Amino acid sequence: MSEEKKKIPIGFYLLWIASLAGILIISVVFLYLGFTGLSGSNMGESILNVVMGIAGLGIAAKVGYDMLRTRTSFKEETFEVLSELKCENCGEKIVRNFKEGDFVGTISEGDKCPKCQQPALIVSIYSRTPKGKEKRY
């Protein structure tokens, strides 16, 4: 029940770094055009270029932050699947690992009640994550 790190393909990082570099270059160009055009006649366009450059830098910062955070926390959870059985005769509950062919509502082959040795009915199948949370299906 341990968490395993999943390998991320190198192409994933290359695509992310290329998009980050593209956003940074476009943002710097917008800032340059905006600041050089502030002294000119078209003030509205220059201000728009500055705003777009600042927004682009913000987006680049967010993409870079997400890339670092994803790189450190990309883990795959392991879990175990359990079957819960109930004796039809005495009501005893039995929990065991899931076996291929288990279906809710069927009588389990080979599993008998430890008290009365009668067949047990599968009442639920669920997974248990490492944190102890259970997901019922």
PEFEN-V279492 format. One line per field, one symbol per residue. ss: DSSP state (H for helix, E for strand, L for the rest). phi: phi as a letter, one per 20 degrees, with the letter a starting at -180 (. if undefined). psi: psi as a letter, one per 20 degrees, with the letter a starting at -180 (. if undefined). A space follows every 50 residues. Layout:
# PEFEN-V279492
ss: ???
phi: ???
psi: ???
This chain:
# PEFEN-V279492
ss: LLLEELLLLHHHHHHHHHHHHHHHHHHHHHHHHHHHHLLLLLHHHHHHHH HHHHHHHHHHHHHHHHHHHHHHHLEELLEEEEEEEEELLLLLEEEEELLL LLLLLLEEEEEELLLLLLEEEEEEEEEEELLLLEEEL
phi: .dedfefeffffffffffffffffffffffffffffefeeeeffffffff fffffffffffffffffffffececdfdbddddddcffednfecdbffdg nfcfndefendcffedlefdefdbcbddegenfdded
psi: lqpqppppqhhggggghghgggggghghgggghghhihiahnhghggggg ghggghhgghggggghggghhiknqpqqrqpqppqpphgijpppprqpqp ipqpiqpppipqphgjkqqqpohqprqprhijqpoq.
